[in-house]
Every structure is written in C-alpha cells, then in structure tokens.
Amino acid sequence: MSDTTHQTDVIIVGAGPVGLFAVFELGLLGLKSHLVDILDRVGGQCAELYPEKPIYDIPGIPVCTGQELTDQLMAQIAPFGPQFHLSEMAEELTKLDNGHWRLKTDVGTVLEAPVLVIAAGGGSFVPKKPHLPGIEDFEDGSVFYAVRQMEKFRDRDVLVAGGGDSALDWFIALQPIAKSIALVHHRDGFRAAPHSVEAMREIVASGKGQLHIAQMKGIEGDAPNLTGIQLESKETGAFTHACDMLLPFYGLTMKLGPVAEFGINLEQNLIPVDTEKFETNVPGIFAIGDINTYPGKLKLILSGFHEAALMSQAAFRLARPGERLRFQYTTSSSELQKKLGVR
C-alpha cells in the first residue's frame, strides 16, 4: 500500500501497443506519462495472448510477433522514461479543485495529472475457463490459457481444448515440438479459418495428432501436475486422455471494470469520442485504441497509433496551457532528435 502521490502530465490506463505509442507522441511534446495496467507485463493483448503469433499490418514492418512489437515500442519510448504501475487496476477517479484528475489503483497507488487517457483495449480481459472441478490448482503449472513461450511445451503431452482460431492455431504450431498433441472439441465443426481447419485435419489424418469430439468432464493428477483429462463422447462414453499440459481456448470475457464508473458515456461497452482529439464527453479524459468508438472506426493497431498522435496535441494544450505548441518533424528537428537521444 503506497501513500505517495505521483504527479505527472498524463495518466494512461492501459500499457498495450497504443498506450505505449502514446508515451512516444506525448514525449515528443515534452509531456511525462505514468501507465497503469492490470497485467503484470506491458504489451496488452499482444504480449499476453499472442506473444509469438505473427502480425502483418504494422506499417513498415512486414512481419513481427506481438512480443517483438512490444519490445520495439519499449525501446522507442525509453528516452522519455515512462513510469509503469503493473498488476494494478484503475479503481477510483476524482476531479480536483485545480481541474486535475486523481486516480487511485486497487493497491493504493495515487496518480495526479491534468490529462487522463484510457487505452485499455477492450477493457480488462479474463479467459473463459472450462468447468472442471479443481482446475484452479493446476493453473500456471500444467494448465495455461495463453502460450507465452512455445519451448515450455517441447516434448510434452499437450491437450488443446476449443474450436476457434486460437485452439487450432496452437494445435498446429505446437505439433512439431510436442511429444504428443491432441485437440478436443464438443462438436465436429469449427469456428476457425478454413485453412486452419484443413491443416488440423491433415495432422490428424497423418497420425501426428489426435482429435476428440467429446466433452471435458474432469481433471486428473497431483496439483499442479496434470496426468490426464477425463472426457466423454457419444461414441465411446467416458475415457481419460493422458496428458501433462492442457491449453483451454474458450475465448475471453471482456470487462471495462471500474473504468465504467468514471462518468464517461458508454455505447455497448465502448467509449464514444470525437475524431479531432479523441476526447470523451468528459473534458480532459481521452480514449484511444480498441476501447473507443466513432463513425468509421477500425479496430487496428495502426488506427490507435493515429489516435494517439492527435490526442497528444490536445493533451499538450491542457497540460501546458501557457505554452505555444510548435509542430515539428523528427527528421528535421534538432530539438526532437535531442529528446530521442539521436543527436
């Protein structure tokens, strides 16, 4: 529990790619940022769910993984010294007499700034878990809801559960390194891309993997070490599939959490903003990235980067009301190059 109040120019809720790039745009204008994120690492969904999954639509980068994008953004914003408050949830927001915002997190961290930026993606997200008694005792030991390091599954007996893109993608990706791999889904129909379904069926047909059309009923092992999953199908009844790793991919439950109590207008759990500054109905509070909505909105990382740039111009006017904003290019401004440490 902290009793220290951190004074800064901008508070950013969310340390995903868009929140990180906002630090860069704000930093070019001389504004300091503190970031709050419920996850224990920066990168948002890119780092949490797709650290090794390729991304193809970042301008100028033909392909990179979610973790590589996060690492590059962290290197880019390093000259601006952002402060991170990870594994903390933005819990309470109040407006001060001087017009600034005071944000308190669930662990007692207190931040004050004239500008608040919500870059929380779809909000706090938690995986949908299978209804298996006692599964919590196996989590992070032999049950995982995301693949952060593929090597963890090398030479292991892996059971992947689910019928969407994540389940099939990881079944295909882990097959070459796993000792054995199987997929379980409640029906012989899948919500994944057709080419992924075809690739999965080829692996099964070649005998390099198994497919169970069945329901998961129970978990076996001495926690946190898994030895098998109890399954039940119409054809064979009850049986146990021996495995020491379980990857359930049943999707995510997205929650705005306490952000929904900040007095901001909401539209189907999204935050409406203007397209000049990406400001909400509350002056001084902005929303960028997947959390916002406006006519023509595209949920793309590159769109969030654009929003961060325009938001930063408006944030400067609030944080530095007595100063003149000069628009400069990093390619030609010696002042900006000095800030970036390249001059």
TORKOL-4160 file (C-alpha; in steps of 0.2 Angstrom, whole numbers, padded with zeros to 4 digits, m for minus):
343
<pt num="1" X="0000" Y="0000" Z="0000"/>
<pt num="2" X="0008" Y="0017" Z="m0006"/>
<pt num="3" X="0004" Y="0033" Z="0002"/>
<pt num="4" X="0014" Y="0043" Z="m0011"/>
<pt num="5" X="0005" Y="0054" Z="m0024"/>
<pt num="6" X="0014" Y="0054" Z="m0041"/>
<pt num="7" X="0012" Y="0070" Z="m0050"/>
<pt num="8" X="0014" Y="0069" Z="m0069"/>
<pt num="9" X="0007" Y="0076" Z="m0085"/>
<pt num="10" X="m0003" Y="0062" Z="m0092"/>
<pt num="11" X="m0010" Y="0046" Z="m0084"/>
<pt num="12" X="m0013" Y="0032" Z="m0096"/>
<pt num="13" X="m0024" Y="0017" Z="m0092"/>
<pt num="14" X="m0018" Y="0003" Z="m0102"/>
<pt num="15" X="0000" Y="m0002" Z="m0107"/>
<pt num="16" X="m0004" Y="m0011" Z="m0124"/>
<pt num="17" X="0004" Y="m0005" Z="m0140"/>
<pt num="18" X="m0007" Y="0010" Z="m0142"/>
<pt num="19" X="m0004" Y="0016" Z="m0124"/>
<pt num="20" X="0015" Y="0013" Z="m0127"/>
<pt num="21" X="0015" Y="0023" Z="m0143"/>
<pt num="22" X="0005" Y="0037" Z="m0134"/>
<pt num="23" X="0020" Y="0039" Z="m0122"/>
<pt num="24" X="0031" Y="0042" Z="m0138"/>
<pt num="25" X="0019" Y="0055" Z="m0145"/>
<pt num="26" X="0017" Y="0064" Z="m0128"/>
<pt num="27" X="0036" Y="0063" Z="m0125"/>
<pt num="28" X="0040" Y="0072" Z="m0141"/>
<pt num="29" X="0029" Y="0087" Z="m0134"/>
<pt num="30" X="0039" Y="0086" Z="m0118"/>
<pt num="31" X="0025" Y="0078" Z="m0108"/>
<pt num="32" X="0028" Y="0064" Z="m0095"/>
<pt num="33" X="0017" Y="0049" Z="m0093"/>
<pt num="34" X="0013" Y="0036" Z="m0080"/>
<pt num="35" X="0004" Y="0020" Z="m0086"/>
<pt num="36" X="m0007" Y="0008" Z="m0076"/>
<pt num="37" X="m0011" Y="m0009" Z="m0082"/>
<pt num="38" X="m0020" Y="m0024" Z="m0073"/>
<pt num="39" X="m0007" Y="m0036" Z="m0082"/>
<pt num="40" X="0010" Y="m0040" Z="m0074"/>
<pt num="41" X="0019" Y="m0035" Z="m0091"/>
<pt num="42" X="0017" Y="m0022" Z="m0104"/>
<pt num="43" X="0011" Y="m0026" Z="m0121"/>
<pt num="44" X="m0008" Y="m0029" Z="m0118"/>
<pt num="45" X="m0016" Y="m0042" Z="m0128"/>
<pt num="46" X="m0001" Y="m0043" Z="m0140"/>
<pt num="47" X="0010" Y="m0049" Z="m0126"/>
<pt num="48" X="m0002" Y="m0058" Z="m0115"/>
<pt num="49" X="m0011" Y="m0068" Z="m0129"/>
<pt num="50" X="m0001" Y="m0068" Z="m0145"/>
<pt num="51" X="0017" Y="m0065" Z="m0140"/>
<pt num="52" X="0023" Y="m0077" Z="m0153"/>
<pt num="53" X="0009" Y="m0075" Z="m0166"/>
<pt num="54" X="0014" Y="m0065" Z="m0181"/>
<pt num="55" X="0007" Y="m0048" Z="m0185"/>
<pt num="56" X="0007" Y="m0042" Z="m0203"/>
<pt num="57" X="m0001" Y="m0025" Z="m0203"/>
<pt num="58" X="0011" Y="m0014" Z="m0194"/>
<pt num="59" X="0017" Y="0000" Z="m0207"/>
<pt num="60" X="0035" Y="m0003" Z="m0212"/>
<pt num="61" X="0036" Y="m0020" Z="m0203"/>
<pt num="62" X="0032" Y="m0034" Z="m0215"/>
<pt num="63" X="0030" Y="m0046" Z="m0200"/>
<pt num="64" X="0033" Y="m0046" Z="m0181"/>
<pt num="65" X="0027" Y="m0055" Z="m0166"/>
<pt num="66" X="0016" Y="m0047" Z="m0153"/>
<pt num="67" X="0031" Y="m0048" Z="m0141"/>
<pt num="68" X="0043" Y="m0041" Z="m0154"/>
<pt num="69" X="0031" Y="m0026" Z="m0157"/>
<pt num="70" X="0030" Y="m0023" Z="m0138"/>
<pt num="71" X="0049" Y="m0024" Z="m0137"/>
<pt num="72" X="0052" Y="m0011" Z="m0151"/>
<pt num="73" X="0039" Y="0001" Z="m0144"/>
<pt num="74" X="0048" Y="m0001" Z="m0127"/>
<pt num="75" X="0064" Y="0004" Z="m0135"/>
<pt num="76" X="0056" Y="0018" Z="m0144"/>
<pt num="77" X="0049" Y="0026" Z="m0128"/>
<pt num="78" X="0064" Y="0023" Z="m0117"/>
<pt num="79" X="0071" Y="0041" Z="m0119"/>
<pt num="80" X="0055" Y="0048" Z="m0111"/>
<pt num="81" X="0057" Y="0037" Z="m0095"/>
<pt num="82" X="0038" Y="0032" Z="m0093"/>
<pt num="83" X="0033" Y="0025" Z="m0076"/>
<pt num="84" X="0024" Y="0009" Z="m0075"/>
<pt num="85" X="0012" Y="0003" Z="m0062"/>
<pt num="86" X="0009" Y="m0015" Z="m0067"/>
<pt num="87" X="m0003" Y="m0028" Z="m0059"/>
<pt num="88" X="m0014" Y="m0014" Z="m0053"/>
<pt num="89" X="m0032" Y="m0009" Z="m0058"/>
<pt num="90" X="m0038" Y="0009" Z="m0060"/>
<pt num="91" X="m0051" Y="0009" Z="m0047"/>
<pt num="92" X="m0056" Y="0027" Z="m0041"/>
<pt num="93" X="m0056" Y="0043" Z="m0051"/>
<pt num="94" X="m0059" Y="0060" Z="m0044"/>
<pt num="95" X="m0058" Y="0078" Z="m0051"/>
<pt num="96" X="m0048" Y="0090" Z="m0040"/>
<pt num="97" X="m0052" Y="0108" Z="m0037"/>
<pt num="98" X="m0037" Y="0113" Z="m0049"/>
<pt num="99" X="m0045" Y="0103" Z="m0063"/>
<pt num="100" X="m0033" Y="0089" Z="m0062"/>
<pt num="101" X="m0038" Y="0071" Z="m0061"/>
<pt num="102" X="m0033" Y="0060" Z="m0046"/>
<pt num="103" X="m0033" Y="0041" Z="m0050"/>
<pt num="104" X="m0031" Y="0028" Z="m0036"/>
<pt num="105" X="m0027" Y="0010" Z="m0040"/>
<pt num="106" X="m0033" Y="m0006" Z="m0031"/>
<pt num="107" X="m0016" Y="m0007" Z="m0022"/>
<pt num="108" X="m0016" Y="0011" Z="m0016"/>
<pt num="109" X="m0006" Y="0020" Z="m0029"/>
<pt num="110" X="m0011" Y="0038" Z="m0031"/>
<pt num="111" X="m0008" Y="0047" Z="m0048"/>
<pt num="112" X="m0012" Y="0065" Z="m0052"/>
<pt num="113" X="m0012" Y="0074" Z="m0069"/>
<pt num="114" X="m0022" Y="0086" Z="m0079"/>
<pt num="115" X="m0025" Y="0073" Z="m0093"/>
<pt num="116" X="m0031" Y="0055" Z="m0092"/>
<pt num="117" X="m0030" Y="0044" Z="m0107"/>
<pt num="118" X="m0039" Y="0027" Z="m0107"/>
<pt num="119" X="m0030" Y="0015" Z="m0119"/>
<pt num="120" X="m0037" Y="m0001" Z="m0111"/>
<pt num="121" X="m0041" Y="m0011" Z="m0127"/>
<pt num="122" X="m0057" Y="m0019" Z="m0124"/>
<pt num="123" X="m0055" Y="m0017" Z="m0105"/>
<pt num="124" X="m0048" Y="m0029" Z="m0093"/>
<pt num="125" X="m0049" Y="m0047" Z="m0100"/>
<pt num="126" X="m0050" Y="m0064" Z="m0092"/>
<pt num="127" X="m0050" Y="m0081" Z="m0100"/>
<pt num="128" X="m0066" Y="m0091" Z="m0100"/>
<pt num="129" X="m0062" Y="m0106" Z="m0091"/>
<pt num="130" X="m0068" Y="m0124" Z="m0093"/>
<pt num="131" X="m0080" Y="m0131" Z="m0079"/>
<pt num="132" X="m0068" Y="m0143" Z="m0072"/>
<pt num="133" X="m0068" Y="m0145" Z="m0053"/>
<pt num="134" X="m0051" Y="m0140" Z="m0045"/>
<pt num="135" X="m0044" Y="m0133" Z="m0061"/>
<pt num="136" X="m0038" Y="m0118" Z="m0052"/>
<pt num="137" X="m0025" Y="m0129" Z="m0043"/>
<pt num="138" X="m0017" Y="m0134" Z="m0059"/>
<pt num="139" X="m0016" Y="m0116" Z="m0067"/>
<pt num="140" X="0001" Y="m0109" Z="m0072"/>
<pt num="141" X="0008" Y="m0127" Z="m0068"/>
<pt num="142" X="0001" Y="m0138" Z="m0081"/>
<pt num="143" X="m0015" Y="m0128" Z="m0087"/>
<pt num="144" X="m0012" Y="m0112" Z="m0097"/>
<pt num="145" X="m0024" Y="m0100" Z="m0105"/>
<pt num="146" X="m0011" Y="m0092" Z="m0117"/>
<pt num="147" X="0006" Y="m0098" Z="m0125"/>
<pt num="148" X="0019" Y="m0086" Z="m0120"/>
<pt num="149" X="0034" Y="m0097" Z="m0123"/>
<pt num="150" X="0032" Y="m0111" Z="m0135"/>
<pt num="151" X="0048" Y="m0120" Z="m0128"/>
<pt num="152" X="0038" Y="m0124" Z="m0112"/>
<pt num="153" X="0028" Y="m0136" Z="m0122"/>
<pt num="154" X="0043" Y="m0145" Z="m0130"/>
<pt num="155" X="0042" Y="m0164" Z="m0128"/>
<pt num="156" X="0026" Y="m0163" Z="m0118"/>
<pt num="157" X="0010" Y="m0172" Z="m0120"/>
<pt num="158" X="m0002" Y="m0157" Z="m0124"/>
<pt num="159" X="m0021" Y="m0157" Z="m0125"/>
<pt num="160" X="m0028" Y="m0141" Z="m0133"/>
<pt num="161" X="m0047" Y="m0138" Z="m0130"/>
<pt num="162" X="m0058" Y="m0127" Z="m0141"/>
<pt num="163" X="m0064" Y="m0125" Z="m0158"/>
<pt num="164" X="m0059" Y="m0107" Z="m0163"/>
<pt num="165" X="m0044" Y="m0099" Z="m0171"/>
<pt num="166" X="m0033" Y="m0099" Z="m0156"/>
<pt num="167" X="m0036" Y="m0118" Z="m0152"/>
<pt num="168" X="m0032" Y="m0123" Z="m0170"/>
<pt num="169" X="m0018" Y="m0111" Z="m0172"/>
<pt num="170" X="m0009" Y="m0118" Z="m0157"/>
<pt num="171" X="m0013" Y="m0136" Z="m0161"/>
<pt num="172" X="m0004" Y="m0133" Z="m0177"/>
<pt num="173" X="0010" Y="m0123" Z="m0171"/>
<pt num="174" X="0014" Y="m0134" Z="m0156"/>
<pt num="175" X="0013" Y="m0151" Z="m0166"/>
<pt num="176" X="0031" Y="m0151" Z="m0172"/>
<pt num="177" X="0038" Y="m0148" Z="m0154"/>
<pt num="178" X="0026" Y="m0158" Z="m0143"/>
<pt num="179" X="0029" Y="m0176" Z="m0138"/>
<pt num="180" X="0011" Y="m0179" Z="m0142"/>
<pt num="181" X="m0004" Y="m0167" Z="m0146"/>
<pt num="182" X="m0022" Y="m0168" Z="m0146"/>
<pt num="183" X="m0037" Y="m0157" Z="m0149"/>
<pt num="184" X="m0054" Y="m0159" Z="m0140"/>
<pt num="185" X="m0070" Y="m0150" Z="m0146"/>
<pt num="186" X="m0088" Y="m0154" Z="m0141"/>
<pt num="187" X="m0093" Y="m0155" Z="m0160"/>
<pt num="188" X="m0085" Y="m0159" Z="m0177"/>
<pt num="189" X="m0087" Y="m0141" Z="m0183"/>
<pt num="190" X="m0075" Y="m0127" Z="m0180"/>
<pt num="191" X="m0076" Y="m0108" Z="m0180"/>
<pt num="192" X="m0058" Y="m0106" Z="m0186"/>
<pt num="193" X="m0051" Y="m0101" Z="m0203"/>
<pt num="194" X="m0054" Y="m0114" Z="m0216"/>
<pt num="195" X="m0035" Y="m0116" Z="m0220"/>
<pt num="196" X="m0033" Y="m0119" Z="m0201"/>
<pt num="197" X="m0046" Y="m0132" Z="m0200"/>
<pt num="198" X="m0039" Y="m0141" Z="m0216"/>
<pt num="199" X="m0021" Y="m0141" Z="m0208"/>
<pt num="200" X="m0028" Y="m0148" Z="m0192"/>
<pt num="201" X="m0037" Y="m0162" Z="m0201"/>
<pt num="202" X="m0021" Y="m0166" Z="m0211"/>
<pt num="203" X="m0011" Y="m0168" Z="m0195"/>
<pt num="204" X="m0024" Y="m0179" Z="m0188"/>
<pt num="205" X="m0026" Y="m0190" Z="m0204"/>
<pt num="206" X="m0007" Y="m0192" Z="m0204"/>
<pt num="207" X="m0007" Y="m0199" Z="m0186"/>
<pt num="208" X="0004" Y="m0184" Z="m0180"/>
<pt num="209" X="m0010" Y="m0178" Z="m0169"/>
<pt num="210" X="m0027" Y="m0183" Z="m0162"/>
<pt num="211" X="m0045" Y="m0176" Z="m0162"/>
<pt num="212" X="m0058" Y="m0180" Z="m0149"/>
<pt num="213" X="m0076" Y="m0175" Z="m0152"/>
<pt num="214" X="m0080" Y="m0175" Z="m0133"/>
<pt num="215" X="m0084" Y="m0165" Z="m0118"/>
<pt num="216" X="m0071" Y="m0162" Z="m0104"/>
<pt num="217" X="m0078" Y="m0169" Z="m0088"/>
<pt num="218" X="m0063" Y="m0170" Z="m0075"/>
<pt num="219" X="m0045" Y="m0167" Z="m0072"/>
<pt num="220" X="m0033" Y="m0180" Z="m0065"/>
<pt num="221" X="m0016" Y="m0178" Z="m0057"/>
<pt num="222" X="m0007" Y="m0171" Z="m0041"/>
<pt num="223" X="m0009" Y="m0152" Z="m0042"/>
<pt num="224" X="m0001" Y="m0143" Z="m0050"/>
<pt num="225" X="0005" Y="m0158" Z="m0061"/>
<pt num="226" X="m0008" Y="m0164" Z="m0073"/>
<pt num="227" X="m0009" Y="m0183" Z="m0078"/>
<pt num="228" X="m0024" Y="m0183" Z="m0089"/>
<pt num="229" X="m0041" Y="m0176" Z="m0093"/>
<pt num="230" X="m0057" Y="m0186" Z="m0091"/>
<pt num="231" X="m0068" Y="m0185" Z="m0107"/>
<pt num="232" X="m0085" Y="m0191" Z="m0113"/>
<pt num="233" X="m0091" Y="m0194" Z="m0130"/>
<pt num="234" X="m0107" Y="m0201" Z="m0138"/>
<pt num="235" X="m0097" Y="m0214" Z="m0147"/>
<pt num="236" X="m0086" Y="m0221" Z="m0134"/>
<pt num="237" X="m0093" Y="m0215" Z="m0117"/>
<pt num="238" X="m0081" Y="m0210" Z="m0103"/>
<pt num="239" X="m0062" Y="m0211" Z="m0105"/>
<pt num="240" X="m0046" Y="m0202" Z="m0100"/>
<pt num="241" X="m0034" Y="m0194" Z="m0112"/>
<pt num="242" X="m0017" Y="m0195" Z="m0104"/>
<pt num="243" X="m0008" Y="m0178" Z="m0105"/>
<pt num="244" X="0003" Y="m0167" Z="m0094"/>
<pt num="245" X="m0002" Y="m0150" Z="m0102"/>
<pt num="246" X="m0019" Y="m0143" Z="m0105"/>
<pt num="247" X="m0022" Y="m0127" Z="m0116"/>
<pt num="248" X="m0041" Y="m0122" Z="m0115"/>
<pt num="249" X="m0045" Y="m0109" Z="m0128"/>
<pt num="250" X="m0063" Y="m0104" Z="m0125"/>
<pt num="251" X="m0061" Y="m0086" Z="m0128"/>
<pt num="252" X="m0061" Y="m0070" Z="m0117"/>
<pt num="253" X="m0073" Y="m0061" Z="m0106"/>
<pt num="254" X="m0070" Y="m0043" Z="m0108"/>
<pt num="255" X="m0074" Y="m0031" Z="m0094"/>
<pt num="256" X="m0072" Y="m0012" Z="m0093"/>
<pt num="257" X="m0071" Y="m0014" Z="m0074"/>
<pt num="258" X="m0070" Y="0002" Z="m0063"/>
<pt num="259" X="m0067" Y="0012" Z="m0079"/>
<pt num="260" X="m0086" Y="0011" Z="m0082"/>
<pt num="261" X="m0089" Y="0021" Z="m0066"/>
<pt num="262" X="m0079" Y="0036" Z="m0071"/>
<pt num="263" X="m0094" Y="0046" Z="m0078"/>
<pt num="264" X="m0089" Y="0043" Z="m0096"/>
<pt num="265" X="m0103" Y="0040" Z="m0109"/>
<pt num="266" X="m0103" Y="0022" Z="m0115"/>
<pt num="267" X="m0110" Y="0014" Z="m0130"/>
<pt num="268" X="m0111" Y="m0005" Z="m0130"/>
<pt num="269" X="m0096" Y="m0005" Z="m0118"/>
<pt num="270" X="m0086" Y="0006" Z="m0129"/>
<pt num="271" X="m0082" Y="0025" Z="m0126"/>
<pt num="272" X="m0088" Y="0037" Z="m0139"/>
<pt num="273" X="m0075" Y="0050" Z="m0144"/>
<pt num="274" X="m0074" Y="0065" Z="m0156"/>
<pt num="275" X="m0062" Y="0062" Z="m0171"/>
<pt num="276" X="m0052" Y="0079" Z="m0168"/>
<pt num="277" X="m0045" Y="0075" Z="m0151"/>
<pt num="278" X="m0052" Y="0058" Z="m0147"/>
<pt num="279" X="m0059" Y="0066" Z="m0131"/>
<pt num="280" X="m0074" Y="0058" Z="m0122"/>
<pt num="281" X="m0089" Y="0068" Z="m0116"/>
<pt num="282" X="m0079" Y="0072" Z="m0100"/>
<pt num="283" X="m0066" Y="0086" Z="m0104"/>
<pt num="284" X="m0048" Y="0081" Z="m0100"/>
<pt num="285" X="m0052" Y="0062" Z="m0102"/>
<pt num="286" X="m0047" Y="0054" Z="m0119"/>
<pt num="287" X="m0050" Y="0036" Z="m0126"/>
<pt num="288" X="m0038" Y="0029" Z="m0139"/>
<pt num="289" X="m0037" Y="0011" Z="m0147"/>
<pt num="290" X="m0050" Y="m0003" Z="m0147"/>
<pt num="291" X="m0059" Y="0005" Z="m0131"/>
<pt num="292" X="m0066" Y="0019" Z="m0141"/>
<pt num="293" X="m0079" Y="0021" Z="m0155"/>
<pt num="294" X="m0084" Y="0034" Z="m0168"/>
<pt num="295" X="m0091" Y="0034" Z="m0186"/>
<pt num="296" X="m0079" Y="0023" Z="m0197"/>
<pt num="297" X="m0069" Y="0016" Z="m0183"/>
<pt num="298" X="m0057" Y="0002" Z="m0187"/>
<pt num="299" X="m0050" Y="m0009" Z="m0173"/>
<pt num="300" X="m0032" Y="m0009" Z="m0179"/>
<pt num="301" X="m0016" Y="m0005" Z="m0170"/>
<pt num="302" X="m0012" Y="0007" Z="m0184"/>
<pt num="303" X="m0028" Y="0017" Z="m0181"/>
<pt num="304" X="m0024" Y="0018" Z="m0162"/>
<pt num="305" X="m0007" Y="0025" Z="m0166"/>
<pt num="306" X="m0015" Y="0039" Z="m0177"/>
<pt num="307" X="m0027" Y="0042" Z="m0162"/>
<pt num="308" X="m0013" Y="0044" Z="m0150"/>
<pt num="309" X="m0004" Y="0057" Z="m0161"/>
<pt num="310" X="m0020" Y="0068" Z="m0162"/>
<pt num="311" X="m0024" Y="0065" Z="m0143"/>
<pt num="312" X="m0006" Y="0071" Z="m0139"/>
<pt num="313" X="m0009" Y="0088" Z="m0147"/>
<pt num="314" X="m0024" Y="0091" Z="m0137"/>
<pt num="315" X="m0016" Y="0084" Z="m0121"/>
<pt num="316" X="m0002" Y="0097" Z="m0123"/>
<pt num="317" X="m0014" Y="0112" Z="m0123"/>
<pt num="318" X="m0022" Y="0105" Z="m0106"/>
<pt num="319" X="m0005" Y="0101" Z="m0098"/>
<pt num="320" X="0004" Y="0117" Z="m0104"/>
<pt num="321" X="m0010" Y="0130" Z="m0105"/>
<pt num="322" X="0003" Y="0144" Z="m0106"/>
<pt num="323" X="0015" Y="0137" Z="m0119"/>
<pt num="324" X="0014" Y="0138" Z="m0138"/>
<pt num="325" X="0013" Y="0121" Z="m0147"/>
<pt num="326" X="0025" Y="0120" Z="m0161"/>
<pt num="327" X="0023" Y="0106" Z="m0173"/>
<pt num="328" X="0039" Y="0098" Z="m0178"/>
<pt num="329" X="0046" Y="0083" Z="m0188"/>
<pt num="330" X="0058" Y="0071" Z="m0180"/>
<pt num="331" X="0068" Y="0070" Z="m0197"/>
<pt num="332" X="0072" Y="0089" Z="m0196"/>
<pt num="333" X="0070" Y="0095" Z="m0179"/>
<pt num="334" X="0086" Y="0095" Z="m0169"/>
<pt num="335" X="0076" Y="0098" Z="m0153"/>
<pt num="336" X="0066" Y="0082" Z="m0155"/>
<pt num="337" X="0082" Y="0072" Z="m0161"/>
<pt num="338" X="0090" Y="0078" Z="m0144"/>
<pt num="339" X="0075" Y="0071" Z="m0134"/>
<pt num="340" X="0076" Y="0055" Z="m0143"/>
<pt num="341" X="0095" Y="0054" Z="m0140"/>
<pt num="342" X="0100" Y="0053" Z="m0158"/>
<pt num="343" X="0109" Y="0070" Z="m0159"/>
